[in-house]
Amino acid sequence: MSTEREILTAVLDGWKSAVDAHDPDRVAASFTEDAIFQGLHPYSVGRDGVAEYYDSQPLGMTAAYRIVETRRLAEDVVLGYSSVEFAFPDRPAITVHLSVIVRRVGDEWLIGHYQVSRL
């Protein structure tokens, strides 16, 4: 069985790769069909909202994350708390706090809940 950190790293590496490539459909594929998504704009539910959110982000935006804490909530559910720096080509980077809950769906782990906050 993978550790919580290994699970989150695999999920967030896929998310980061898609964000860095400005590929909103691939970002959305990292989420469950019914994911609750709260970026820095009003929340949405489902992959379409995730894709729309990331499609609206500027070209050249990249994400760098650092996992701070993890907890296994159940055999197939992991909570992660991370610090993420979003960098932009034409303005200063912003650092946010990201909480995710990832769930095993079949053979893959997907984000079921995503919430960003700026403190």
URCORKA-V677972 format. One record per residue. N is the residue number from 1. SS is DSSP state (2 for helix, 1 for strand, 0 for the rest). Layout:
BEGIN
n=N ss=SS
n=N ss=SS
END
This chain:
BEGIN
n=1 ss=0
n=2 ss=0
n=3 ss=0
n=4 ss=2
n=5 ss=2
n=6 ss=2
n=7 ss=2
n=8 ss=2
n=9 ss=2
n=10 ss=2
n=11 ss=2
n=12 ss=2
n=13 ss=2
n=14 ss=2
n=15 ss=2
n=16 ss=2
n=17 ss=2
n=18 ss=2
n=19 ss=2
n=20 ss=2
n=21 ss=0
n=22 ss=0
n=23 ss=0
n=24 ss=2
n=25 ss=2
n=26 ss=2
n=27 ss=2
n=28 ss=2
n=29 ss=0
n=30 ss=0
n=31 ss=1
n=32 ss=1
n=33 ss=1
n=34 ss=1
n=35 ss=1
n=36 ss=1
n=37 ss=1
n=38 ss=1
n=39 ss=0
n=40 ss=0
n=41 ss=0
n=42 ss=0
n=43 ss=0
n=44 ss=1
n=45 ss=1
n=46 ss=0
n=47 ss=2
n=48 ss=2
n=49 ss=2
n=50 ss=2
n=51 ss=2
n=52 ss=2
n=53 ss=2
n=54 ss=2
n=55 ss=2
n=56 ss=0
n=57 ss=0
n=58 ss=0
n=59 ss=0
n=60 ss=0
n=61 ss=0
n=62 ss=1
n=63 ss=1
n=64 ss=1
n=65 ss=1
n=66 ss=1
n=67 ss=1
n=68 ss=1
n=69 ss=1
n=70 ss=1
n=71 ss=1
n=72 ss=1
n=73 ss=1
n=74 ss=1
n=75 ss=0
n=76 ss=0
n=77 ss=1
n=78 ss=1
n=79 ss=1
n=80 ss=1
n=81 ss=1
n=82 ss=1
n=83 ss=1
n=84 ss=1
n=85 ss=1
n=86 ss=1
n=87 ss=1
n=88 ss=0
n=89 ss=0
n=90 ss=0
n=91 ss=0
n=92 ss=0
n=93 ss=0
n=94 ss=1
n=95 ss=1
n=96 ss=1
n=97 ss=1
n=98 ss=1
n=99 ss=1
n=100 ss=1
n=101 ss=1
n=102 ss=1
n=103 ss=1
n=104 ss=1
n=105 ss=1
n=106 ss=0
n=107 ss=0
n=108 ss=1
n=109 ss=1
n=110 ss=1
n=111 ss=1
n=112 ss=1
n=113 ss=1
n=114 ss=1
n=115 ss=1
n=116 ss=1
n=117 ss=1
n=118 ss=0
n=119 ss=0
END
